[in-house]
């Protein structure tokens, strides 16, 4: 992995959802601007293993380095998926795929972007959620879920994202938080980071959701200060399908999702790569 040249850029995108033909065409048309460009893929490439493999392999053939972290859709045990794997076993099978095609994952040593805007440690995070982004006035996971079912706004994860071997999705989240926090704390304190997670690290971006009760599937309060503790120059995320740039405690947060065709086709321009570094 050489040092990117003077014109190199670090790009990001997420929520490709390539089971949709319109989104698959978008991926087919994505191109770097130079031979040294890197691409961060912040989850929700697709639900089926074969789709995930096609998309990541396609992107890896074009970009100098591709870094992937899972969204919730990659972790679904889809009825038409070829693997039939559940939970952690499914995640680790995708990690195996990534290693076979040269894509970096949260299980690999963190790469350092040494191109323009760097150096910065690129840290893909797999953290899940723990139902702590609850509606105002709701104090327990059980009450938050009950409200979601009452309103008819329930994430498909409740049916298809199995936490095996953990007893619950929030237990899996706690395990991922503990392991990831330890890794981040051991980084060189002189280097800033680019934190890449499928979910926002802070609660604020979820405040504009059309259905506020859905926020409980969008992250965890335990990462609320990670962008400060771990020296983030940029925090990259997706999941919300609301692409935008915001700032929290002076740190730039980039929501980089494509989303579903019915969402992005209403916008003035088709989705494309978001430049992360150097700062545009």
C-alpha positions in Angstrom: 0.0 0.0 0.0 2.0 3.0 -1.3 1.7 6.6 -0.4 -1.0 8.3 -2.4 0.2 11.0 -4.9 -0.3 14.7 -4.8 -3.7 14.6 -6.5 -5.1 11.6 -4.5 -8.4 11.8 -2.6 -10.1 9.8 0.1 -13.7 9.3 -0.9 -16.7 7.7 0.9 -20.1 6.2 0.0 -22.6 4.0 1.8 -26.1 2.4 1.5 -25.5 1.2 -2.1 -28.4 -1.3 -1.8 -27.3 -3.0 -5.1 -30.3 -5.3 -5.1 -32.0 -2.4 -6.9 -31.1 -2.3 -10.6 -30.9 1.5 -10.5 -28.3 1.4 -7.7 -26.4 -1.4 -9.3 -26.0 0.8 -12.4 -24.7 3.6 -10.1 -22.0 1.3 -8.8 -21.1 0.2 -12.3 -20.6 3.9 -13.2 -18.5 4.9 -10.1 -14.9 5.8 -11.0 -12.0 7.3 -9.0 -10.5 10.6 -10.1 -6.9 9.2 -9.9 -5.2 5.9 -9.6 -4.3 6.6 -6.0 -7.8 7.4 -4.7 -9.2 5.4 -1.7 -12.8 4.6 -1.1 -14.6 4.1 2.3 -17.8 2.0 2.0 -19.8 2.6 5.2 -22.2 -0.4 5.0 -25.4 -1.5 3.5 -23.9 -2.7 0.2 -26.7 -5.3 0.0 -28.5 -8.1 1.7 -27.4 -11.1 -0.3 -23.8 -12.5 -0.2 -23.4 -12.6 -4.0 -24.5 -9.0 -4.4 -22.1 -7.9 -1.7 -19.2 -9.8 -3.3 -20.0 -8.3 -6.8 -20.1 -4.7 -5.5 -17.0 -4.8 -3.3 -15.0 -6.6 -6.0 -16.1 -4.1 -8.6 -15.0 -1.2 -6.5 -11.7 -2.8 -5.4 -10.7 -3.2 -9.1 -11.0 0.5 -9.5 -9.8 2.1 -6.3 -6.3 1.9 -4.9 -7.7 0.9 -1.5 -11.2 0.0 -0.4 -12.3 0.0 3.3 -15.6 -1.6 4.2 -17.6 -1.7 7.4 -20.9 -3.5 7.7 -24.4 -2.0 7.9 -27.4 -3.8 9.2 -28.4 -5.1 5.7 -25.2 -7.1 5.2 -26.0 -8.9 8.5 -29.5 -10.0 7.6 -30.1 -13.7 7.0 -32.1 -13.1 3.8 -34.4 -15.9 2.7 -32.8 -16.0 -0.7 -29.2 -15.7 0.4 -26.8 -18.5 -0.6 -25.0 -18.8 2.7 -27.8 -19.3 5.2 -25.4 -18.0 7.9 -26.5 -16.0 10.9 -25.1 -13.4 13.2 -21.3 -13.3 13.8 -20.7 -16.3 11.5 -22.3 -14.3 8.6 -20.2 -11.2 9.4 -17.0 -13.2 9.5 -17.8 -14.9 6.2 -18.0 -11.5 4.6 -14.7 -10.6 6.3 -13.2 -13.7 4.6 -14.6 -12.5 1.3 -13.1 -9.0 1.7 -9.7 -10.4 2.6 -9.8 -12.7 -0.5 -10.4 -9.7 -2.8 -8.2 -7.2 -0.9 -10.8 -5.0 0.8 -10.0 -3.8 4.4 -12.5 -4.5 7.2 -12.9 -3.7 10.9 -11.0 -6.9 11.7 -7.8 -5.8 9.9 -5.0 -3.4 11.1 -6.1 0.2 10.6 -4.6 1.8 7.5 -3.1 5.3 7.5 -4.1 7.7 4.8 -0.9 9.6 3.9 -2.2 11.5 0.9 -3.4 15.1 0.9 -5.1 16.1 4.1 -3.3 13.3 6.0 -1.8 11.6 7.8 -4.9 10.1 9.4 -5.7 6.7 10.7 -8.7 5.2 8.8 -10.7 3.2 11.4 -13.7 1.2 10.1 -15.9 0.6 13.1 -18.4 -2.3 13.5 -20.5 -1.3 16.5 -24.2 -2.0 15.9 -26.8 -0.3 18.2 -28.2 -0.8 21.7 -31.7 0.8 21.6 -30.4 3.8 23.7 -31.5 6.4 21.0 -35.0 6.3 22.5 -37.9 8.6 22.0 -38.1 11.5 24.5 -39.4 10.4 27.8 -38.9 6.7 27.2 -36.5 5.1 29.6 -36.2 1.4 28.6 -35.6 -0.7 25.5 -38.8 -2.5 26.1 -40.9 0.6 26.2 -39.1 2.0 23.1 -39.8 -1.2 21.1 -43.4 -1.2 22.3 -43.9 2.3 21.0 -42.3 1.3 17.7 -44.7 -1.6 17.2 -47.6 0.6 18.2 -46.7 3.2 15.6 -46.0 0.5 13.0 -42.4 1.7 12.5 -40.2 -1.4 13.2 -36.8 -2.1 11.6 -36.6 -5.3 9.6 -33.6 -6.2 11.8 -36.1 -7.4 14.4 -36.9 -10.2 11.9 -33.7 -10.8 9.9 -30.7 -9.6 11.9 -29.8 -12.5 14.2 -27.2 -11.8 16.9 -25.9 -15.4 17.3 -24.0 -16.4 19.4 -25.0 -13.4 21.5 -28.4 -13.4 23.2 -29.4 -10.0 21.8 -28.4 -7.4 19.3 -27.6 -5.0 22.1 -25.4 -7.6 23.8 -23.5 -8.0 20.5 -23.2 -4.2 20.4 -21.7 -4.1 23.9 -19.0 -6.7 22.9 -18.2 -4.7 19.8 -17.9 -1.5 21.7 -15.5 -2.9 24.2 -13.2 -4.4 21.6 -13.2 -1.4 19.4 -12.7 1.1 22.2 -9.6 -0.8 23.3 -8.2 -0.7 19.7 -8.8 3.0 19.3 -7.3 3.8 22.7 -4.1 2.1 21.6 -3.6 4.3 18.5 -0.7 6.8 18.2 -2.0 9.8 20.1 -0.2 12.1 17.6 -2.4 10.9 14.7 -5.9 12.2 13.9 -8.5 9.6 12.7 -11.2 9.2 10.2 -13.9 7.2 12.0 -16.1 5.2 9.6 -19.2 3.6 11.1 -22.5 2.7 9.5 -24.4 4.5 12.2 -23.8 8.1 13.4 -21.6 8.2 16.5 -23.8 10.9 18.0 -27.6 11.2 18.5 -28.1 14.6 16.9 -28.3 13.5 13.2 -31.3 11.3 14.0 -33.4 14.2 15.2 -34.6 14.9 11.7 -35.9 11.4 11.0 -39.5 11.4 9.8 -40.3 8.7 12.4 -38.3 9.6 15.6 -39.0 6.2 17.1 -36.8 4.6 14.4 -33.7 6.2 16.0 -33.3 3.3 18.4 -31.9 1.2 15.5 -29.5 4.0 14.6 -26.6 3.9 17.1 -25.6 4.0 20.8 -25.2 6.7 23.3 -21.9 5.1 24.4 -20.1 6.6 21.4 -21.2 10.2 22.0 -17.7 11.4 22.8 -15.7 9.1 20.5 -15.1 11.8 17.9 -13.4 13.9 20.5 -11.7 11.1 22.5 -10.2 9.5 19.4 -9.2 12.7 17.6 -11.5 12.5 14.6 -10.9 14.9 11.8 -13.9 13.5 10.1 -16.6 11.0 11.1 -18.2 9.1 8.2 -21.6 7.3 8.5 -24.7 6.3 6.5 -27.9 4.4 7.5 -30.2 7.4 7.7 -30.4 7.9 3.9 -30.1 11.7 4.6 -26.8 12.7 2.9 -25.5 15.9 4.4 -22.6 17.5 6.2 -22.9 18.6 9.9 -20.5 19.6 12.6 -20.6 18.4 16.2 -18.1 19.8 18.7 -16.3 21.3 15.7 -15.8 17.9 14.1 -17.1 17.3 10.5 -19.6 14.5 10.2 -20.4 13.2 6.7 -23.6 11.2 6.0 -22.7 9.5 2.7 -25.6 7.2 1.8 -27.1 6.6 -1.6 -30.3 5.2 -0.3 -33.2 3.6 -2.3 -34.1 4.8 -5.8 -37.4 6.2 -4.7 -35.4 8.5 -2.4 -32.4 9.6 -4.5 -34.3 10.0 -7.7 -36.2 12.9 -6.2 -33.0 14.9 -5.6 -31.6 17.4 -8.1 -28.5 15.3 -8.8 -27.7 11.5 -8.8 -25.7 10.2 -5.8 -21.9 10.2 -6.2 -18.8 9.9 -4.1 -18.3 12.2 -1.1 -14.8 13.7 -0.7 -13.5 13.2 2.8 -9.8 14.2 2.5 -8.4 16.6 1.7 -11.2 18.7 3.1 -13.1 20.0 0.1 
